[in-house]
Amino acid sequence: MAPPNTWFATTKDTVGTTNPGSAKDSLSGTLTTVVNGTDIQTYVDKPPTLEPGTTGIFTFQRQVK
């Protein structure tokens, strides 16, 4: 049995009044985050309606604490 994944607990993506977090959608989708204090806990990306064969990129960065 594999050990649990703990990377999220040891990293952070800080959100504040001048920093909206690192998440980006190359297709300008709707990005929603769930924040605990100043750390983003969940990223949700709702892309726009896409034509068949369309591709896009959702990226985010987390900093090691």
N, C-alpha and C positions, 0 to 999 in steps of 0.2 A: 504494500500500500504506500502510495506517495505521500510525503509530508504535505501539510496544508500550504497554500500559497500565501506568503506574508509580505509580498513586495509593496502592497498598498499601505500597510501600516508603517513602513519605513521610508515613505516618500511623501511629498506634499506638492500641491499646486495652489498657491496662495491667491486668494481673491480679496480685493479691497476696493476702496472708492476710486483709485486710479488704475487698478489692475483687474481686468475682468476675467482673468484666468487665461490659460494657454490654448483652449480648445478652438479649432478652426474647421470649417467645412468648405471645401473648394467650390461647392455648388451653391453657397449661400443658404444652406438649410437652416432650420430653426434649432439653435443650441440651447439646451436647458441644463442647469447644474443644480445639484443639491449640495448645500454648504453646511459644514459643522464648524462653527467659529469662523475662522478665515481659511479653512482647508476645504477644497472641493472634494466631496465624497462620491458623487455619481455624475456621470456625463451622459446626456441623452441627445442624440442627433436625429432630427426628423428632416430628411432631405426633401426637396421639392418633388413634384411629380416628374418622373423621368421617362424619356423615350427608351424603347428597347435598345440595348447596346451602349447606353450612356454609362460612363464611369465617373467616379468622384473620389475624393480623399478626405477622410476625417482624421485629424491629428490632434494629439495633446501631448504635453510634456509634464513630467513630474520630477521634482528635485529631490535627491537623497537628503534626508534630514540629518 
